[in-house]
Amino acid sequence: MMKNIVEVRDLVVVRGAREVLPGISLGVAPGVTGLLGPSGCGKTTLMRCLVGAQQVRSGTVEVLGEPAGSAALRTRIGYVTQSASVYDDLTVAENLTFFSRVLGVDRRSVDEAISVVGLADHQRQVVGNLSGGQRSRVSLAVALLGTPDLLVLDEPTVGLDPVLRRDLWELFHRLADLGAAVLVSSHVMDEAERCHRLLLMREGRIIADGSPDEIRERTGAADIEQAFLRLVEGQEEVA
Ligand SMILES: Nc1ncnc2c1ncn2[C@@H]1O[C@H](COP(=O)(O)OP(=O)(O)OP(=O)(O)O)[C@@H](O)[C@H]1O
């Protein structure tokens, strides 16, 4: 069995008056792992914990054997949030150069990251003039700087056309083939089939963990959306 890059144990997170994660445990190994669940189930909150951006009530989160948020993990983790986190008034290349200096990674990494997200032809363009899909790929390029071992991507394909979505999924698989753990959240169940492994989440808990085939077989469902509904119905009958 492959060694986990992420280990989460008994994690409790309270946001506002709500216990958003009521004591979740999971591991993430190299490969493409999909974190799927309805809006508000806690996907972003869990991802924020992995990158050390979320205050936690109790439990532990380790990445590559270090506590989440450690300085040593700064270049080992790439994180893309739901909103683009780059400067609109700088060009693609200027943004990448700026973030490469902040992270202390070398210049070669900038060209590689720009080319891997397919923006080489736009690198002299100001980010504010790019399309939505191109802008989100600039954020992704920043996350790729320094070739991280863990990529945490919060709904990276929302609003992208089918060709771009396909290209991005191919990219996630290429990165996974190089040994990275790629954790991708989505509430679109049809993206599930593209993952090596799925974590189905509901109300702050993992309700299923396995490959798409395993989850379909276990529930007798034709697709992951139906599997999710069956799991939810099963939970409700027990409750
Ligand atoms: N800043 C905040 N203060 C209080 N509660 C919050 C805050 N941010 C999120 N929450 C609550 O935490 C819960 C989980 O939110 P989270 O953003 O993690 O869900 P999600 O699964 O990522 O949803 P989506 O798919 O819509 O992005 C929700 O009930 C939400 O209302």
The ligand as a MOL file (V3000), in Angstrom:
LIG
                    3D

  0  0  0     0  0            999 V3000
M  V30 BEGIN CTAB
M  V30 COUNTS 31 33 0 0 0
M  V30 BEGIN ATOM
M  V30 1 N -16.5020 31.9500 7.6460 0
M  V30 2 C -17.4580 31.1280 8.0590 0
M  V30 3 N -18.1080 31.3420 9.2330 0
M  V30 4 C -19.0700 30.5140 9.6540 0
M  V30 5 N -19.4740 29.4230 8.9840 0
M  V30 6 C -18.8800 29.1610 7.8310 0
M  V30 7 C -17.8460 29.9970 7.3070 0
M  V30 8 N -17.4340 29.4550 6.1320 0
M  V30 9 C -18.1850 28.3610 5.9390 0
M  V30 10 N -19.0440 28.1750 6.9500 0
M  V30 11 C -20.0130 27.0660 7.0820 0
M  V30 12 O -19.2880 25.8550 7.1120 0
M  V30 13 C -20.0030 24.8340 6.4040 0
M  V30 14 C -19.0710 24.1650 5.4090 0
M  V30 15 O -18.6540 25.1080 4.4300 0
M  V30 16 P -17.5920 24.7400 3.3040 0
M  V30 17 O -17.2950 26.0110 2.5750 0
M  V30 18 O -16.4770 24.0000 3.9210 0
M  V30 19 O -18.4540 23.7470 2.3980 0
M  V30 20 P -18.1900 23.2080 0.9340 0
M  V30 21 O -18.5420 21.7740 0.9660 0
M  V30 22 O -16.8270 23.5840 0.4910 0
M  V30 23 O -19.2650 23.9910 0.0610 0
M  V30 24 P -19.2000 24.5050 -1.4850 0
M  V30 25 O -19.2410 23.2610 -2.3430 0
M  V30 26 O -20.4680 25.3040 -1.6070 0
M  V30 27 O -17.9590 25.3090 -1.6380 0
M  V30 28 C -21.2140 25.5110 5.7660 0
M  V30 29 O -22.3400 25.1900 6.5280 0
M  V30 30 C -20.9170 26.9730 5.8570 0
M  V30 31 O -22.0930 27.7100 6.0450 0
M  V30 END ATOM
M  V30 BEGIN BOND
M  V30 1 1 1 2
M  V30 2 1 2 3
M  V30 3 2 2 7
M  V30 4 2 3 4
M  V30 5 1 4 5
M  V30 6 2 5 6
M  V30 7 1 6 7
M  V30 8 1 6 10
M  V30 9 1 7 8
M  V30 10 2 8 9
M  V30 11 1 9 10
M  V30 12 1 10 11
M  V30 13 1 11 12
M  V30 14 1 11 30
M  V30 15 1 12 13
M  V30 16 1 13 14
M  V30 17 1 13 28
M  V30 18 1 14 15
M  V30 19 1 15 16
M  V30 20 2 16 17
M  V30 21 1 16 18
M  V30 22 1 16 19
M  V30 23 1 19 20
M  V30 24 2 20 21
M  V30 25 1 20 22
M  V30 26 1 20 23
M  V30 27 1 23 24
M  V30 28 2 24 25
M  V30 29 1 24 26
M  V30 30 1 24 27
M  V30 31 1 28 29
M  V30 32 1 28 30
M  V30 33 1 30 31
M  V30 END BOND
M  V30 END CTAB
M  END
